[in-house]
């Protein structure tokens, strides 16, 4: 499948004038296929925002290769096909909502009609195109930023905390919007602290920590990585000897598939009969927490 | 180019809704209205036979309309140069910091716009705003006095236009400083400091002579060399407005100096902007 974006051995080091150099990205390699909804998760300071800025050409990498939509993000023709919502959108307070969209349209070389702009504003839940941005609430600003990102139906949508400041009902609306964009064929790169939101929108996940990709794959792969399995045996048995630990619904095994099969073989040799083997998927919060804990213990 | 003009246009839109500029244009309008309603001039054969401001006599004798208008135009040119430059240095100080604000600059840079377009669009927007102020104030006064005296003279507009070039040099300093330290306060202060240095630079030869010969004098002379002679430019602008004779070569040198100074600073800003991460 063609990649919407790919980075290879990406390094970004911020050199301080007096202090030590800060390594934001340390040899990051990642590829996101076209049409995917990719969720980027990780703790604060993991390098997520720096990575996004590199993809947009706002930050230049210290070393490594970056390809976005088949080209260099420094190329304006490539950026014309991207929609971006920054983490903390700073909007010109004196402009009206529609003025702002008109301005972004011109900068994107688009010429939408007022009706089209109003329709877009309505789509993101804003019915106040003539209201000045300075009077907008945080959630309204975020919605306007989202509308600006969606202008011209971009092939790639890069969204940094898109629902920050939006109320729960609004979040549901935004989620529906993003799913519509995904259905349209747009590739979505989502950076959100709301892991449940990432889970609902994204089909691929990457866990970034200390500028490195700790885990990457489909949502199911990531949830099952370093898996836990629940095994039920026939009758009242003891399976500790085979490497299982007692769990609420039977016996559990933690490890990879290879290790599980060896444990099952050992159990069978000892006369135990397997009734069911169930993979235990975890939510992203647990995945992220495990990833960070394992990093610390290593 | 469409993008460059859009950046400039957005800046003008933003300015149009700010109290600073509403105040500026309101004040100019008020002065023009007050003069329009309270100044009475009786002009006979190019001479002011009678004049009243708020009902009080301005001149006891008959005076030449050109002479009166020359004096008024000169005063207006000086006020618009120094007052305008000071006001605009403060009022325009936060346009560049706003452009470079976190959350806005990343968004702008993610759009298919070149960095130089953002830089020059901002510069263009601010100098266009200053030009509009000059055109409105000087143009309004020219029309007002032209209607009242029947003597039409566009020298005030030309003189104010020359003064406007001085502000273009000031704003180049203000804009460039933001690519090193993003600060509206610093930007405004640098604008005012450059204005003062520009006046000092106009007297650099006479000041240098008054200094003790040696390293200090040499340093002063060299330090003042690149600074545009804004004090001289103000005088030239006022004399042009008052239709007094001016050496064309001097005007050319002053304007070229401002142009080279602005171009050099904007090149530094462009170089810095192109290499800066946000």
Interface residues (C-beta under 8 A of the other chain):
Chain A: X14 X53 X56 X57 X58 X59 X60 X76 X77 X79 X80 X82 X84 X86 X87 X88 X89 X90 X91 X92 X94 X95 X99 X103 X104 X106 X107 X108 X109 X132 X145 X148 X158
Chain B: X2 X3 X6 X7 X10 X13 X14 X15 X16 X17 X18 X98 X101 X102 X103 X104 X105 X106 X107 X108 X109 X110 X111 X112 X113 X114 X277 X278
